[in-house]
Amino acid sequence: MYQNKYGKENPVSLSIMLQSAVSQYNQGKYKEAEDKEVWILKKRTEILGEDHYDTILCMLSLQDTYMIQGKLTIAERIGRNIIEITTSNYGDTHYYTLLGMEYLSKVYSDQGRLKEAEELQVQLLNKRKEEYGDEHYLTLNTMNSLASTYDCQGKWKESAELYTHFLENRIKTHGKDHPMTHCAEINVAYIYNFVGKWKEAEEIHTKLLNEAKEKLGDDLPSTLLIINNLGGTYFRQGRWKEAEKLQTHVLNKRIDLFGMEHPHTLYSMNNLAATYSSQGRWKEAKELQIDVIERRKQLLGEEHPDTLDSMGQLGSIHFKQGQWKEAQKIQIDVLDKQKRIIGEDHPSTLLMMNNLANTYLRQRRWTEAKEIQIKALNKAAKNIGNEHPQTLQIMSDLACAYAGEGQLNKALELQIEILDKRTKILGSEHPDTLVSMHNLVDTYSSQGMWERAEKLQIEVMEKRMRYLGDEHPDTMESIVMNQLLQVRKKESNKTNITEEILTYLIIF
């Protein structure tokens, strides 16, 4: 109707069409939104020029649509073009120039170029502070994005400081009960999960959930997000049944709200598949994971990062079942695509390299495993830093490879370094730190260092009982290890070192 009134290429018609494209985007209909935005951008460029505000707005919208589909190369090209146009026409502190910097930093983040994303966000934060002040919402939003980038790099202390500052400001400006304040609290709880502060994370999520249910109801997307995050907190604590209950609830509600094909629904399916896998319910995990893969292929394409992530998770299910050949086939396929699409240096690519190396380890293919791990370790140290959790995980698995080959001195040296770093960064009670202590116990005992092994083993077991509970899988593992240690000491038998070490190999 509006096209008949104004004409299809009238600015009013184009604006209404862009609103329609945004609506399709919000429904998960990304290809339809993209097609519409490409046509609108072409017309606005012809009619208004590339430097017109409406044209730039359309470019930003199209860039976002490309990003959600994983089309990061073209999204980056548009982002650079936006900044070039706005800087030359309006200056380097103009609203649209700074918005272009914000969007480009998101592209860098999605590409795994975290240091470049951080550098751009620091520049943006400084510019917005100068233009708008420290407490302006745009400045605070930039601070929030920078906190997320710190989080992705494992810089949790810096991330927590920014998230906490953001929360304090929200409380001051909006009050404790405002939805924006609740969003900030969710971010703080999210970081608590990664530093092992699960009790604090659970308290925040439970408080927010009770308030959301009372004021908003059970079915709103924001309420479901809180339930989903609480399920994630349970998952990280090994409380699989409680996590499963919440994840199933969220999945069913999201199916009712959005349908089976919506990205939020597929994320819920992916999370539930991981919980099934963690409980050893391989058949259910595999069926659900395959369903997610097929739906993501249809919605996003076979080579979208989310599709590849789901395929990688299916490979991990095969791995945990001891199906090395099946896991290897999937991991090689995913790794080849990741190298081509998001690059060899992307954290997801490095994670897949390490998973493939661990599959080789299980098959006693020591040389191939070590070659991949050393390459992944060098890239991780260069791109995300020597102290990033993922870098430390690769180091940990490389130490297992050395131990598997019988190079116990190399394994011991690497494990001590990992333990020191994890203790410094995460604290002595964090689950990852305790995993490092557990692995070191294994190596000490393999070298006949019984006094050191027993002392460290008791510390690990007591901390796991205190912080994780008696029934957590890691605690039960420590109890078994304590019994194994006594048998080892009694028999002083070092002939089965390799098989025992591989039994305790941790894959994330």
Buried (B, 14 or more C-beta within 10 A) or exposed (E): EEEEEBEEEBBEBBBBBBEBBBEBBEBBBBEBBBBBBBBBBEBBBEBBEBBBEBBBBBBBBBBBBBBBBBBBEBBBEBBEBBBEBBBEBBEEEBBBBBBBBBBBBBBBBBBBBBBBBBBBBBBBBEBBBEBBEEEEEBBBBBBBBBBBBBBBBBBBEBBBBBBBBBBEBBBEEBEEEEEBBBBBBBBBBBBBBBBBBBEBBBBBBBBBBEBBBEEBEEEBEEBBBBBBBBBBBBBBBBBBEBBBBBBBBBBEBBBEBBEEBBBBBBBBBBBBBBBBBBBEBBEBBBEBBBBBBEBBBEBBBEBBBBBBBBBBBBBBBBBBBEBBEBBBBBBBBBBEBBBEBBBBBBBBBBBBBBBBBBBBBBEEBBEBBBBBBBBBBEBBBEBBBEBBBBBBBBBBBBBBBBBBBBBBEBBBBBBBBBBEBBBEBBEEBBBBBBBBBBBBBBBBBBBEBBEBBBEBBBBBBEBBBEBBEEEBEBBBBBEEBBEBBBEBBEEEEBEEBBEBBBEBBBBE
